[in-house]
Amino acid sequence: MDAERLILETDALGNLKQVPKLPPNKRLEAIFLVLDNLTDFAVKKRTPHPDIVGKIKILGDVIHTVPETDWNLPQ
């Protein structure tokens, strides 16, 4: 038996925001624990490596470099 920890988020109606990919043809047991404090799983602020701080210049439009279909946005 393998264990995998998933943190799922719901919208205002209690529906899952994103359905996880599950293994095919398997039986799964799920135990749901409601997390009260969202700060435990807050995204940590990322900082660049000290060797490149202040040396990067954006020379063009970075938003349109990848098609919108590749962004994996919720519908």
DRENRO-86705 format. One record per atom (N, C-alpha, C): residue number from 1; residue in one letter; atom name; x, y, z. Coordinates in nm, 3 decimals. Example, Ala and Ser with C-alpha at 12.3 -4.5 7.8 and 13.67 -1.06 7.14 Angstrom:
// residues 2
- pos code site X Y Z
- 1 a N 1.319 -0.569 0.780
- 1 a CA 1.230 -0.450 0.780
- 1 a C 1.320 -0.330 0.780
- 2 s N 1.285 -0.225 0.708
- 2 s CA 1.367 -0.106 0.714
- 2 s C 1.290 0.003 0.787
This chain:
// residues 75
- pos code site X Y Z
- 1 m N 0.085 -0.117 0.000
- 1 m CA 0.000 0.000 0.000
- 1 m C 0.089 0.123 0.000
- 2 d N 0.064 0.213 -0.094
- 2 d CA 0.137 0.338 -0.100
- 2 d C 0.048 0.451 -0.051
- 3 a N 0.110 0.550 0.011
- 3 a CA 0.036 0.667 0.058
- 3 a C 0.081 0.789 -0.020
- 4 e N -0.014 0.873 -0.055
- 4 e CA 0.016 0.997 -0.124
- 4 e C -0.069 1.106 -0.062
- 5 r N -0.005 1.214 -0.024
- 5 r CA -0.077 1.324 0.040
- 5 r C -0.119 1.424 -0.067
- 6 l N -0.246 1.454 -0.071
- 6 l CA -0.301 1.552 -0.163
- 6 l C -0.370 1.661 -0.081
- 7 i N -0.349 1.785 -0.118
- 7 i CA -0.421 1.894 -0.055
- 7 i C -0.514 1.949 -0.162
- 8 l N -0.643 1.933 -0.141
- 8 l CA -0.744 1.974 -0.236
- 8 l C -0.811 2.101 -0.189
- 9 e N -0.849 2.187 -0.282
- 9 e CA -0.919 2.311 -0.248
- 9 e C -1.058 2.308 -0.309
- 10 t N -1.153 2.370 -0.238
- 10 t CA -1.289 2.378 -0.287
- 10 t C -1.328 2.524 -0.310
- 11 d N -1.430 2.543 -0.393
- 11 d CA -1.480 2.678 -0.417
- 11 d C -1.586 2.712 -0.313
- 12 a N -1.657 2.822 -0.333
- 12 a CA -1.757 2.869 -0.237
- 12 a C -1.874 2.772 -0.222
- 13 l N -1.897 2.687 -0.322
- 13 l CA -2.006 2.591 -0.315
- 13 l C -1.963 2.454 -0.264
- 14 g N -1.835 2.438 -0.235
- 14 g CA -1.784 2.310 -0.187
- 14 g C -1.740 2.215 -0.296
- 15 n N -1.735 2.261 -0.420
- 15 n CA -1.689 2.177 -0.531
- 15 n C -1.538 2.186 -0.542
- 16 l N -1.475 2.076 -0.584
- 16 l CA -1.330 2.075 -0.601
- 16 l C -1.290 2.173 -0.711
- 17 k N -1.185 2.252 -0.685
- 17 k CA -1.135 2.344 -0.786
- 17 k C -1.062 2.269 -0.896
- 18 q N -0.990 2.164 -0.862
- 18 q CA -0.918 2.085 -0.960
- 18 q C -0.925 1.938 -0.917
- 19 v N -0.971 1.853 -1.006
- 19 v CA -0.983 1.710 -0.976
- 19 v C -0.848 1.644 -0.998
- 20 p N -0.796 1.572 -0.897
- 20 p CA -0.664 1.510 -0.912
- 20 p C -0.668 1.389 -1.006
- 21 k N -0.555 1.362 -1.068
- 21 k CA -0.539 1.243 -1.153
- 21 k C -0.518 1.123 -1.060
- 22 l N -0.596 1.019 -1.078
- 22 l CA -0.590 0.901 -0.994
- 22 l C -0.545 0.781 -1.077
- 23 p N -0.485 0.679 -1.012
- 23 p CA -0.439 0.562 -1.086
- 23 p C -0.559 0.481 -1.139
- 24 p N -0.548 0.428 -1.260
- 24 p CA -0.661 0.352 -1.317
- 24 p C -0.676 0.215 -1.252
- 25 n N -0.799 0.168 -1.247
- 25 n CA -0.831 0.033 -1.200
- 25 n C -0.779 0.003 -1.060
- 26 k N -0.790 0.097 -0.970
- 26 k CA -0.746 0.078 -0.832
- 26 k C -0.859 0.114 -0.736
- 27 r N -0.855 0.059 -0.618
- 27 r CA -0.946 0.098 -0.511
- 27 r C -0.873 0.196 -0.421
- 28 l N -0.938 0.304 -0.386
- 28 l CA -0.877 0.408 -0.305
- 28 l C -0.958 0.430 -0.179
- 29 e N -0.889 0.457 -0.071
- 29 e CA -0.954 0.496 0.053
- 29 e C -0.915 0.640 0.082
- 30 a N -1.011 0.724 0.111
- 30 a CA -0.983 0.865 0.134
- 30 a C -1.032 0.905 0.272
- 31 i N -0.950 0.979 0.343
- 31 i CA -0.986 1.039 0.471
- 31 i C -0.966 1.188 0.455
- 32 f N -1.070 1.265 0.473
- 32 f CA -1.062 1.409 0.452
- 32 f C -1.050 1.481 0.585
- 33 l N -0.946 1.561 0.598
- 33 l CA -0.926 1.645 0.715
- 33 l C -0.940 1.790 0.669
- 34 v N -1.029 1.864 0.732
- 34 v CA -1.050 2.003 0.693
- 34 v C -0.942 2.087 0.762
- 35 l N -0.865 2.159 0.682
- 35 l CA -0.756 2.241 0.735
- 35 l C -0.811 2.379 0.768
- 36 d N -0.794 2.420 0.894
- 36 d CA -0.844 2.550 0.937
- 36 d C -0.749 2.662 0.899
- 37 n N -0.621 2.637 0.911
- 37 n CA -0.522 2.741 0.892
- 37 n C -0.457 2.725 0.755
- 38 l N -0.484 2.818 0.664
- 38 l CA -0.428 2.808 0.529
- 38 l C -0.283 2.855 0.523
- 39 t N -0.234 2.921 0.627
- 39 t CA -0.097 2.970 0.624
- 39 t C 0.004 2.857 0.632
- 40 d N -0.037 2.739 0.680
- 40 d CA 0.055 2.626 0.686
- 40 d C 0.100 2.584 0.547
- 41 f N 0.015 2.606 0.448
- 41 f CA 0.044 2.560 0.313
- 41 f C 0.059 2.677 0.216
- 42 a N 0.086 2.793 0.269
- 42 a CA 0.102 2.910 0.184
- 42 a C 0.227 2.893 0.097
- 43 v N 0.222 2.951 -0.019
- 43 v CA 0.335 2.942 -0.111
- 43 v C 0.450 3.025 -0.055
- 44 k N 0.565 2.966 -0.050
- 44 k CA 0.682 3.037 0.001
- 44 k C 0.732 3.134 -0.104
- 45 k N 0.778 3.250 -0.059
- 45 k CA 0.830 3.350 -0.151
- 45 k C 0.962 3.301 -0.208
- 46 r N 0.970 3.300 -0.339
- 46 r CA 1.090 3.254 -0.407
- 46 r C 1.178 3.373 -0.438
- 47 t N 1.307 3.356 -0.424
- 47 t CA 1.403 3.461 -0.455
- 47 t C 1.509 3.404 -0.548
- 48 p N 1.563 3.487 -0.636
- 48 p CA 1.666 3.438 -0.727
- 48 p C 1.798 3.411 -0.654
- 49 h N 1.882 3.334 -0.718
- 49 h CA 2.013 3.305 -0.662
- 49 h C 2.091 3.436 -0.650
- 50 p N 2.169 3.454 -0.543
- 50 p CA 2.243 3.580 -0.523
- 50 p C 2.334 3.618 -0.640
- 51 d N 2.384 3.519 -0.715
- 51 d CA 2.473 3.550 -0.827
- 51 d C 2.403 3.620 -0.944
- 52 i N 2.269 3.605 -0.954
- 52 i CA 2.199 3.666 -1.067
- 52 i C 2.106 3.781 -1.026
- 53 v N 2.102 3.814 -0.899
- 53 v CA 2.015 3.923 -0.854
- 53 v C 2.056 4.053 -0.922
- 54 g N 1.958 4.119 -0.985
- 54 g CA 1.981 4.247 -1.051
- 54 g C 2.045 4.238 -1.189
- 55 k N 2.073 4.118 -1.239
- 55 k CA 2.140 4.104 -1.369
- 55 k C 2.044 4.064 -1.481
- 56 i N 1.919 4.033 -1.448
- 56 i CA 1.822 3.987 -1.547
- 56 i C 1.743 4.107 -1.600
- 57 k N 1.728 4.114 -1.733
- 57 k CA 1.647 4.218 -1.796
- 57 k C 1.544 4.149 -1.884
- 58 i N 1.419 4.191 -1.873
- 58 i CA 1.313 4.139 -1.958
- 58 i C 1.309 4.227 -2.082
- 59 l N 1.332 4.166 -2.197
- 59 l CA 1.345 4.241 -2.321
- 59 l C 1.220 4.236 -2.409
- 60 g N 1.119 4.162 -2.368
- 60 g CA 1.001 4.152 -2.453
- 60 g C 0.879 4.112 -2.373
- 61 d N 0.775 4.076 -2.446
- 61 d CA 0.648 4.036 -2.387
- 61 d C 0.657 3.890 -2.341
- 62 v N 0.656 3.868 -2.210
- 62 v CA 0.668 3.731 -2.159
- 62 v C 0.531 3.664 -2.146
- 63 i N 0.423 3.740 -2.149
- 63 i CA 0.289 3.682 -2.134
- 63 i C 0.251 3.600 -2.256
- 64 h N 0.283 3.646 -2.375
- 64 h CA 0.240 3.578 -2.497
- 64 h C 0.345 3.481 -2.551
- 65 t N 0.441 3.440 -2.470
- 65 t CA 0.541 3.344 -2.517
- 65 t C 0.489 3.201 -2.515
- 66 v N 0.386 3.173 -2.433
- 66 v CA 0.326 3.041 -2.423
- 66 v C 0.178 3.055 -2.454
- 67 p N 0.121 2.965 -2.536
- 67 p CA -0.022 2.974 -2.566
- 67 p C -0.107 2.961 -2.439
- 68 e N -0.220 3.029 -2.436
- 68 e CA -0.309 3.027 -2.320
- 68 e C -0.359 2.887 -2.288
- 69 t N -0.366 2.800 -2.388
- 69 t CA -0.412 2.662 -2.364
- 69 t C -0.312 2.583 -2.280
- 70 d N -0.187 2.624 -2.275
- 70 d CA -0.086 2.554 -2.195
- 70 d C -0.078 2.603 -2.051
- 71 w N -0.158 2.702 -2.013
- 71 w CA -0.152 2.758 -1.879
- 71 w C -0.223 2.673 -1.775
- 72 n N -0.308 2.578 -1.817
- 72 n CA -0.382 2.491 -1.726
- 72 n C -0.470 2.573 -1.633
- 73 l N -0.543 2.671 -1.689
- 73 l CA -0.631 2.755 -1.612
- 73 l C -0.764 2.685 -1.587
- 74 p N -0.828 2.706 -1.470
- 74 p CA -0.959 2.647 -1.447
- 74 p C -1.063 2.710 -1.539
- 75 q N -1.158 2.631 -1.579
- 75 q CA -1.263 2.680 -1.671
- 75 q C -1.375 2.746 -1.597
